């Protein structure tokens, strides 16, 4: 009689958003004042409004309506004069705002119909059997924006996949002696999300 075994994927810290933001040094608007610009963009929504904050040694505040907006690639995303960004095609894009000679930017991943997202995300967790953590499980992403990514679980049964792009995809788990299982996943999927996948031997 065969003993039925289970394979489980336990996503402990599902997606950690990692986005980039920065600013460039600028020419001063006057000899006595230098400005720096910080661009902040939300990560979700079909259209995303970015905000530009300007700071000097004397003052600071929201200058979204006064800044000059642009993107690094209008074919990927466009931005209005008030910072409203619309995704045109999937890809990484830099959203820029200039004010008083200073330029700030935020790098985001654009997805049509979904808007902006963090540039990269990380999927991590542990694969378990009825007897505990299971090493040597081949994890493959079959479709979607991360198709072709794969890894094998460590001796501890843990796995980490980073540099993932937003969107839905299928994860396949396989190991000799176990029934292959597939699980539908989508990012962004929130933080600290717990999910399980089982397959029997």
C-alpha positions as CSV (number, residue, x, y, z in Angstrom):
1,X,0.0,0.0,0.0
2,X,1.4,3.3,-1.1
3,X,1.5,6.2,1.4
4,X,0.0,9.4,0.0
5,X,2.3,12.3,0.4
6,X,1.5,16.0,0.1
7,X,3.5,18.8,-1.4
8,X,2.7,22.2,-0.2
9,X,3.9,25.7,-1.1
10,X,3.8,28.1,1.7
11,X,4.3,31.7,0.7
12,X,5.5,33.4,3.9
13,X,6.2,36.9,2.6
14,X,4.5,36.8,-0.7
15,X,5.5,40.0,-2.5
16,X,7.8,42.6,-1.4
17,X,7.6,45.7,-3.6
18,X,10.9,47.2,-4.6
19,X,10.7,50.4,-6.4
20,X,13.3,53.0,-7.2
21,X,13.2,56.7,-6.7
22,X,15.8,59.4,-6.9
23,X,16.6,63.0,-7.7
24,X,19.2,64.9,-9.5
25,X,21.1,67.9,-8.2
26,X,19.9,71.0,-9.9
27,X,20.8,74.5,-10.9
28,X,19.6,77.0,-8.3
29,X,16.6,79.2,-9.1
30,X,18.6,82.0,-7.7
31,X,22.1,82.2,-6.3
32,X,20.7,81.9,-2.7
33,X,18.5,78.9,-3.2
34,X,18.9,75.4,-4.5
35,X,16.1,73.0,-5.1
36,X,15.7,69.2,-5.0
37,X,12.7,67.3,-6.4
38,X,11.2,64.1,-5.1
39,X,8.7,62.2,-7.3
40,X,6.3,59.8,-5.7
41,X,4.0,57.5,-7.7
42,X,1.3,55.1,-6.4
43,X,1.7,51.5,-7.4
44,X,-1.8,50.5,-8.4
45,X,-4.7,51.8,-10.5
46,X,-5.5,52.0,-14.2
47,X,-4.2,55.5,-14.2
48,X,-1.7,56.7,-11.6
49,X,-1.2,60.3,-10.5
50,X,2.4,61.1,-9.4
51,X,3.2,63.9,-7.0
52,X,6.3,66.1,-7.2
53,X,7.6,67.6,-4.0
54,X,10.2,70.4,-4.2
55,X,12.5,71.2,-1.3
56,X,15.0,74.0,-0.8
57,X,17.0,75.3,2.2
58,X,14.1,77.7,2.9
59,X,10.9,75.9,2.0
60,X,9.2,72.9,0.4
61,X,5.9,71.6,-0.8
62,X,3.8,69.9,-3.5
63,X,4.7,71.4,-6.9
64,X,2.9,68.8,-9.1
65,X,0.9,71.5,-10.9
66,X,3.9,73.7,-11.5
67,X,6.5,71.0,-12.5
68,X,7.3,70.0,-16.1
69,X,6.5,66.3,-16.5
70,X,7.9,63.8,-18.9
71,X,8.6,60.0,-19.2
72,X,11.7,58.2,-20.5
73,X,9.6,56.3,-23.1
74,X,6.2,57.7,-24.2
75,X,5.5,54.4,-26.0
76,X,5.4,52.7,-22.5
77,X,3.7,55.5,-20.5
78,X,2.7,59.1,-20.9
79,X,2.2,61.8,-18.2
80,X,0.0,64.8,-18.2
81,X,0.9,68.3,-17.1
82,X,-0.5,67.5,-13.6
83,X,1.4,64.2,-13.1
84,X,-1.4,61.8,-14.3
85,X,0.4,58.7,-15.8
86,X,-1.2,56.4,-18.3
87,X,0.4,53.1,-19.2
88,X,0.6,52.5,-23.0
89,X,2.5,49.2,-23.1
90,X,4.2,46.9,-20.6
91,X,7.7,47.9,-19.6
92,X,9.9,49.9,-17.3
93,X,9.6,53.6,-17.4
94,X,11.0,56.6,-15.6
95,X,8.5,59.3,-14.6
96,X,10.3,62.7,-14.3
97,X,9.3,66.1,-12.9
98,X,11.4,69.2,-13.3
99,X,11.0,72.4,-11.2
100,X,13.3,75.4,-10.9
101,X,16.1,73.6,-12.7
102,X,15.9,70.5,-10.5
103,X,14.7,67.1,-11.8
104,X,13.4,64.2,-9.8
105,X,12.3,60.8,-11.0
106,X,10.6,57.5,-10.0
107,X,11.1,54.3,-11.9
108,X,8.0,52.0,-12.3
109,X,6.8,49.1,-14.3
110,X,3.8,50.1,-16.5
111,X,1.1,47.6,-17.4
112,X,-1.8,48.7,-19.7
113,X,-5.1,48.5,-17.9
114,X,-3.3,48.2,-14.5
115,X,-1.2,51.3,-14.4
116,X,2.0,51.5,-12.5
117,X,3.7,49.1,-10.2
118,X,6.9,48.6,-8.3
119,X,9.7,47.7,-10.8
120,X,10.4,44.3,-9.2
121,X,8.9,41.9,-6.7
122,X,10.1,38.9,-4.7
123,X,8.3,35.6,-4.1
124,X,9.6,33.6,-1.3
125,X,8.5,30.8,1.0
126,X,8.8,27.1,1.8
127,X,7.7,23.9,0.1
128,X,6.4,21.3,2.6
129,X,5.4,17.7,2.5
130,X,3.6,15.8,5.2
131,X,7.0,15.0,6.7
132,X,8.2,18.6,6.7
133,X,10.2,20.8,4.5
134,X,10.9,19.3,1.1
135,X,14.2,20.1,-0.8
136,X,14.8,19.4,-4.5
137,X,11.4,20.5,-5.8
138,X,11.6,22.1,-9.2
139,X,9.6,25.3,-9.4
140,X,8.8,26.7,-12.9
141,X,6.9,29.7,-14.0
142,X,5.1,28.6,-17.2
143,X,3.5,31.7,-18.6
144,X,2.8,35.4,-18.1
145,X,5.5,38.1,-17.8
146,X,7.8,35.8,-15.8
147,X,7.7,32.8,-18.1
148,X,10.8,30.7,-18.1
149,X,11.9,31.5,-14.6
150,X,12.7,28.4,-12.5
151,X,14.6,27.3,-9.4
152,X,14.9,24.2,-7.1
153,X,14.1,24.5,-3.5
154,X,17.0,24.5,-1.1
155,X,17.9,21.8,1.5
156,X,15.6,23.7,3.9
157,X,12.7,23.5,1.5
158,X,12.9,27.3,1.1
159,X,12.8,29.2,-2.2
160,X,13.3,32.8,-3.3
161,X,12.5,34.2,-6.7
162,X,13.3,37.9,-7.1
163,X,13.2,40.3,-10.0
164,X,9.6,39.3,-10.9
165,X,7.4,41.5,-12.9
166,X,3.7,42.2,-12.2
167,X,1.0,40.1,-13.8
168,X,-0.6,36.7,-13.5
169,X,1.3,33.5,-14.1
170,X,1.3,29.7,-13.4
171,X,3.8,28.0,-11.0
172,X,4.5,24.3,-11.6
173,X,5.9,22.2,-8.8
174,X,7.5,18.8,-9.7
175,X,9.7,16.2,-7.9
176,X,10.3,12.6,-8.8
177,X,7.9,10.4,-6.9
178,X,5.3,13.2,-6.5
179,X,2.4,14.2,-8.7
180,X,3.1,17.4,-10.5
181,X,1.0,20.3,-9.4
182,X,0.3,23.8,-10.8
183,X,-0.8,26.9,-9.0
184,X,-2.2,30.2,-10.4
185,X,-0.5,33.3,-8.9
186,X,-0.7,37.0,-9.6
187,X,1.4,39.9,-8.5
188,X,0.8,42.4,-7.2
189,X,-1.0,40.3,-4.6
190,X,-0.5,42.2,-1.4
191,X,1.9,41.7,1.5
192,X,2.2,38.8,3.9
193,X,-0.2,36.7,1.8
194,X,-0.5,33.1,2.8
195,X,-1.3,30.4,0.1
196,X,-0.9,26.6,-0.1
197,X,-0.6,24.2,-3.0
198,X,-0.9,20.4,-2.5
199,X,-0.1,17.4,-4.7
200,X,-0.3,13.8,-3.7
201,X,2.3,11.0,-4.3
